[in-house]
Amino acid sequence: MSETSETMCAQPGTVSWNELITPNSKAAADFYGKLFGWQTEAFVPKGTPAGAPPYTLFKIPGNERGIGGMMQPMQPGVPAHWLAYVVVENVDKSLAKAVELGAKTCVPVMSIGEVGRIAVIQDPQGAAIGLHELPKS
């Protein structure tokens, strides 16, 4: 996901990104390529920490940003799933508020280079969702 007017115009409370977490990215890329015609492209955002897991963009013709991403789970045993990220003004404050409201932190705040900062929570009902603070201009 690169910085474009498309990403930078996202408003707080809107979904900014959809990500597939899967232990078998090759099989997933094949499946979604055949199902929707999605193409895949390796992506390493500027400023990504060394040793970060490989990341793949799902792309369609005419969309340079990509329509979603794919990566392997950060911990063993995590089943394949889709995760939506919602734009927040401040990921630290949003994470603190979510925890205050009963959420569990799954992934603490982390920088994703030029993409911004993220965290992942599990709501009180058990559903996971990502928080995405866009990079400051």
Contacts in CASP RR format, 6 or more apart in sequence:
PFRMAT RR
TARGET T0000
AUTHOR 0000-0000-0000
METHOD contacts of the structure
MODEL  1
MSETSETMCAQPGTVSWNELITPNSKAAADFYGKLFGWQTEAFVPKGTPA
GAPPYTLFKIPGNERGIGGMMQPMQPGVPAHWLAYVVVENVDKSLAKAVE
LGAKTCVPVMSIGEVGRIAVIQDPQGAAIGLHELPKS
1 7 0 8 1.000
1 17 0 8 1.000
1 43 0 8 1.000
1 45 0 8 1.000
1 57 0 8 1.000
1 65 0 8 1.000
1 66 0 8 1.000
1 68 0 8 1.000
1 69 0 8 1.000
1 115 0 8 1.000
2 45 0 8 1.000
2 64 0 8 1.000
2 65 0 8 1.000
2 114 0 8 1.000
3 114 0 8 1.000
3 115 0 8 1.000
3 135 0 8 1.000
4 64 0 8 1.000
4 65 0 8 1.000
6 65 0 8 1.000
7 16 0 8 1.000
7 65 0 8 1.000
7 134 0 8 1.000
8 134 0 8 1.000
8 137 0 8 1.000
10 16 0 8 1.000
10 87 0 8 1.000
10 134 0 8 1.000
11 87 0 8 1.000
12 87 0 8 1.000
12 88 0 8 1.000
12 89 0 8 1.000
13 86 0 8 1.000
13 87 0 8 1.000
13 88 0 8 1.000
14 86 0 8 1.000
14 87 0 8 1.000
15 84 0 8 1.000
15 85 0 8 1.000
15 86 0 8 1.000
15 87 0 8 1.000
16 85 0 8 1.000
16 86 0 8 1.000
16 87 0 8 1.000
16 132 0 8 1.000
16 134 0 8 1.000
17 68 0 8 1.000
17 69 0 8 1.000
17 84 0 8 1.000
17 85 0 8 1.000
17 132 0 8 1.000
18 67 0 8 1.000
18 68 0 8 1.000
18 69 0 8 1.000
18 82 0 8 1.000
18 83 0 8 1.000
18 84 0 8 1.000
18 85 0 8 1.000
19 68 0 8 1.000
19 69 0 8 1.000
19 70 0 8 1.000
19 71 0 8 1.000
19 82 0 8 1.000
19 83 0 8 1.000
19 84 0 8 1.000
19 85 0 8 1.000
20 28 0 8 1.000
20 32 0 8 1.000
20 58 0 8 1.000
20 68 0 8 1.000
20 69 0 8 1.000
20 70 0 8 1.000
20 71 0 8 1.000
20 80 0 8 1.000
20 81 0 8 1.000
20 82 0 8 1.000
20 83 0 8 1.000
21 70 0 8 1.000
21 71 0 8 1.000
21 72 0 8 1.000
21 73 0 8 1.000
21 78 0 8 1.000
21 80 0 8 1.000
21 81 0 8 1.000
21 82 0 8 1.000
21 83 0 8 1.000
22 28 0 8 1.000
22 70 0 8 1.000
22 71 0 8 1.000
22 72 0 8 1.000
22 73 0 8 1.000
22 80 0 8 1.000
23 72 0 8 1.000
23 73 0 8 1.000
23 77 0 8 1.000
23 78 0 8 1.000
23 80 0 8 1.000
24 80 0 8 1.000
25 54 0 8 1.000
25 56 0 8 1.000
25 70 0 8 1.000
25 71 0 8 1.000
25 72 0 8 1.000
28 70 0 8 1.000
28 80 0 8 1.000
29 38 0 8 1.000
29 40 0 8 1.000
29 56 0 8 1.000
29 70 0 8 1.000
32 38 0 8 1.000
32 58 0 8 1.000
33 39 0 8 1.000
33 40 0 8 1.000
36 60 0 8 1.000
37 60 0 8 1.000
38 58 0 8 1.000
38 59 0 8 1.000
38 60 0 8 1.000
38 67 0 8 1.000
39 58 0 8 1.000
39 59 0 8 1.000
39 60 0 8 1.000
39 61 0 8 1.000
40 56 0 8 1.000
40 57 0 8 1.000
40 58 0 8 1.000
40 59 0 8 1.000
40 70 0 8 1.000
41 56 0 8 1.000
41 57 0 8 1.000
41 59 0 8 1.000
42 54 0 8 1.000
42 55 0 8 1.000
42 56 0 8 1.000
42 57 0 8 1.000
43 55 0 8 1.000
43 56 0 8 1.000
43 57 0 8 1.000
43 69 0 8 1.000
44 52 0 8 1.000
44 55 0 8 1.000
45 55 0 8 1.000
45 112 0 8 1.000
45 113 0 8 1.000
45 114 0 8 1.000
45 115 0 8 1.000
46 113 0 8 1.000
46 114 0 8 1.000
47 111 0 8 1.000
47 113 0 8 1.000
47 114 0 8 1.000
48 112 0 8 1.000
48 113 0 8 1.000
49 111 0 8 1.000
53 71 0 8 1.000
53 72 0 8 1.000
53 74 0 8 1.000
54 71 0 8 1.000
54 72 0 8 1.000
55 69 0 8 1.000
55 70 0 8 1.000
55 71 0 8 1.000
56 69 0 8 1.000
56 70 0 8 1.000
56 71 0 8 1.000
57 66 0 8 1.000
57 68 0 8 1.000
57 69 0 8 1.000
57 70 0 8 1.000
58 66 0 8 1.000
58 67 0 8 1.000
58 68 0 8 1.000
58 69 0 8 1.000
58 70 0 8 1.000
59 66 0 8 1.000
59 67 0 8 1.000
60 66 0 8 1.000
60 67 0 8 1.000
74 107 0 8 1.000
81 128 0 8 1.000
83 120 0 8 1.000
83 128 0 8 1.000
83 129 0 8 1.000
83 130 0 8 1.000
84 129 0 8 1.000
84 130 0 8 1.000
85 118 0 8 1.000
85 129 0 8 1.000
85 130 0 8 1.000
85 131 0 8 1.000
85 132 0 8 1.000
86 129 0 8 1.000
86 130 0 8 1.000
86 131 0 8 1.000
86 132 0 8 1.000
87 132 0 8 1.000
87 133 0 8 1.000
87 134 0 8 1.000
88 94 0 8 1.000
88 131 0 8 1.000
88 132 0 8 1.000
88 133 0 8 1.000
89 133 0 8 1.000
90 133 0 8 1.000
91 109 0 8 1.000
91 117 0 8 1.000
91 118 0 8 1.000
91 119 0 8 1.000
91 131 0 8 1.000
91 132 0 8 1.000
91 133 0 8 1.000
92 109 0 8 1.000
94 119 0 8 1.000
94 131 0 8 1.000
94 133 0 8 1.000
95 105 0 8 1.000
95 108 0 8 1.000
95 109 0 8 1.000
95 119 0 8 1.000
95 121 0 8 1.000
95 131 0 8 1.000
98 121 0 8 1.000
98 123 0 8 1.000
98 131 0 8 1.000
99 105 0 8 1.000
99 121 0 8 1.000
101 124 0 8 1.000
102 123 0 8 1.000
102 124 0 8 1.000
103 121 0 8 1.000
103 122 0 8 1.000
103 123 0 8 1.000
103 124 0 8 1.000
104 121 0 8 1.000
104 122 0 8 1.000
104 126 0 8 1.000
105 119 0 8 1.000
105 120 0 8 1.000
105 121 0 8 1.000
106 120 0 8 1.000
106 121 0 8 1.000
106 122 0 8 1.000
106 128 0 8 1.000
107 118 0 8 1.000
107 119 0 8 1.000
107 120 0 8 1.000
108 119 0 8 1.000
109 117 0 8 1.000
109 118 0 8 1.000
109 119 0 8 1.000
110 117 0 8 1.000
110 118 0 8 1.000
110 119 0 8 1.000
111 117 0 8 1.000
112 118 0 8 1.000
113 135 0 8 1.000
114 135 0 8 1.000
115 135 0 8 1.000
116 132 0 8 1.000
116 133 0 8 1.000
116 134 0 8 1.000
116 135 0 8 1.000
117 132 0 8 1.000
117 133 0 8 1.000
118 130 0 8 1.000
118 131 0 8 1.000
118 132 0 8 1.000
118 133 0 8 1.000
119 130 0 8 1.000
119 131 0 8 1.000
120 128 0 8 1.000
120 129 0 8 1.000
120 130 0 8 1.000
120 131 0 8 1.000
121 128 0 8 1.000
121 129 0 8 1.000
121 130 0 8 1.000
121 131 0 8 1.000
122 128 0 8 1.000
123 129 0 8 1.000
END
